Amino acid sequence: MVHPADMDAGERLREKSLVYSLRDGMAWSVMVGCGENYIGAYALFLGASTLQMGILSSLPPFLGALSQTVSAWLTDLIRFRRKIILPAAVFQGTLWLPLFFLPGLFGDQSVPVFIGLAALLAAAGHFISPPWNSLMGDVVHPDRRGIYFARRNRACHVVTVIAVALGGTILHVFKTEFPDQQAYGFLAIFAIASAARFVSAGYLSLQYEPPYHPAPKELQFGYLAFLRSMRRSNFARFAAVIALMNFSIHVSAPFFIVYILRDLHFSYLQFTAVTSLMVLSQILTLAFWGRTTDRFGNKWALVVSGVVISVAPFFLTVSAAFPYIAAFAFFVGAAGAGYNLATANYVFDAVSPPQRARCVAYFSVTNSAGFLLGGLLGGWLGDRLPAALDLGLTRFHFSSPLLTLFCVSGCLRLAALLLFRPAFRELRSVERAPDAGCLFRIAFFRTTIDARFEPLAPPRLEKGANEEEDGRT
């Protein structure tokens, strides 16, 4: 660890930015916990159909990803990333309150209008992503990205759990004590989400911004050129297989909330508990995933977590009991933590700094196309698949047609997972991973220690080797 007196001015500014980024992330997490986590619940409250739920979960991220291409272009044009990040954050904060007025103003058209506003919310959030990723990639040293973002994400997840619990409690109180005024419960949590985003914007305004140097004109390329480069570009192939996996995941993922709230009739408190356990498992395992991605590589973490994510949907057919669903959410959350962290860190490894904003935008567009197509397919199938499956001599009877959809998604995920090994390669020199039994013991021991002793503060920036450019776009 470098003593503050030995740091130059740039290093001290980076140190402060790590703290500001943590606080920004925690405020943003309040918005996610009280706002984004209850968008699906609000859509069901407004009377959304299964197909509309599929559109709600897939169209806004896709349109948001398209906005990233504009954001990446502006980043190269303006060259001051905070000038893009801050207005988008403030705009996103202002969009939460109008959601409450939809039933009174639009009546039967409330759900389509809500989907449109959700698309604007997503576009504002996604618009921030390319310049923010570019800026953070310059601030955080590549040798420390795994552990830094793991600890940052872990702190954010703690706040998310608290915010989810607060939001669920508010909705439960209004539903049980004021059943005719349930809409005001959503007004309360959306107001909290709005205020939290404004706090987040305040910390974003304090971020240190190193000089930005866009890629030379001859190295800049459009989205079609990005797609055409898949045969020779490791990063483009990575984007393609992740998009395919996310297509497979999104065939069923948006309808988990429909399954537990509509089909299983879980209360808001039970829904909150399931959501909180999913986030809690990420808190407990993120430090482990951060260390192991730094040590064994991001591709290894993607394969290991991808196996769990792929087989998980089949386990939903075993039981509909609340304790079982809660345990299911906990284990899926742990795998999702590794999958999301490794995906984000692989992008940092695979793309050189001058092209990071542009490539993050193209990656997001490709990825969100998978979300869009998967969500639309799932929404269409959700009302058409039977609640029984005939597999040769075996016939499965399910309590809900959505369980059939979950099984279809699981098969698609397993097929996509087979492409991970040949499609892209690890870009850093890493250790060989231990066998599964040893890995489980390490994970259990480290997770237990982290839960008891690991601080929630970001690590200080340390000096290290220069970024390797091999294999980068």
C-alpha positions, 0 to 999 in steps of 0.5 A: 500500500502506498503512503499518501505522502508518497503519492503524486497529485494524480494518485491522490486524486485517483484515491479520492475518486475511489471513495467518491465512486463508492458513494456514488454507487451506494446512492445509485443502489438506493435507486435500484433497490427502491426503484428498478427492483419494483418496476415489474411489480408496478407493471403487474399492479397496472395490469400488464400481461405476460407479453407486456412484461416481456416487452418491459424487460427487454425493450428498454435495455435495448433502446438504452443500449442504442443510446450508448452508441450516441454516448460513445460518439459524444465521448470522442467528440467532447472529450470530457466524460463528466459533461455527458455523465452528469446531465444523464444522471440528473435526467434519470432522477427526474423521470421517477416521479411521473410514473405515479400519475400514469393510472389517473392520466392514461387509464387503460393505456397506462401500461404502454405509456409506462413501458415508454417511460421505463425505456427513457429511464433505461436510456438515461442510465445506459447513456452514462455507461460508455463514458463512465466505463472509460473514466473508471478504466483510467482511474482503477489500475488493471491489476486491482480491477477484480478486487476493487470492483468486487468490493465496490459492488459488494458495498452497493449490494448491501445498500441494495438489500436495505433499499429493497427491504425498505421498498417492500415494507412500504408496499406491504404497509400500503397494501395491508393497511391502506388497500385502496391507496396502494398506488401511494406506496409506489409513489413513496418508493419512486420518490426515494429512488429519484432523490437517491439518483440526485445524490449519486449525481452529486458524487459523480460531479466530484469524480477525478477525470484523467485526460481523455485521448480518443482513438485515432481516426484510422482506428475508429470503426462503426458497429457494422465493422464491429460485427464483421470483425467477429472472425478475427476479433476475440472481443467481438466473438466474446460479445456474440457468445455473451449476447447468445447466453443472455438471449437464452437467460432472458427467455425466462428471467423476466417472468420469474417475478410474474411466476412468484407474484401472479402464479404463486401469490407471494406477498410483497414481503415474500417477494422482498425476501426473495430479492434480498436473498439474491442480492445478499448472496452476491454480497457474500460471494463478490469478494471471492469472485473478485480474488478468483477472477484476478487469480484464475481469469475471467473466462474461468469464472464465466464458465463456472458461474455459467454452468450454475446459471444454465441448470438453475431453471430446471430446479424451479420445477421441484417445489413452489414452497417459499423456503425453496424459492428463497434458497433458489434465489440465494444460489442463483444470485451467487452465480450471477455475481461471478458472471456479471463481474467476470463479464464486466472485467473481461471488457476492461481487459479486452479493450484498449483505453482509447476505444473503451467507450466505443466498444462498451457501447457496441458490446451493450447493443449486441448484448441488449439485442439478446435481451430484446429477442429473448424477452419477446420470445419468452413473452410470446411463448409464456401464454402458449406453452402447455403446463405439461411436457411429454418426453418419451415415456415420461410426462411432466405436469407443472403447476404453471406454464411458466415452468415449461418456459423455464425448462426451455430457457435452461436448454438454450442456456446449456447450448450457449454455454458450449460455445464459451470455450472455443469462442474467446480466450483468456487475455491475462497470464493466470494460474491454473484453477483448482479442482471443483472440490478444492474450489468449493472449500476455498469459496466456503472458507473465504466467503465466511471470512469475508462476511465477518471481517472484510471491510466495505471500503474500496482498496487504495490504488496501488502501482503495478505493471502497465496494461497489456495490449495483447489480444485487445481490440 
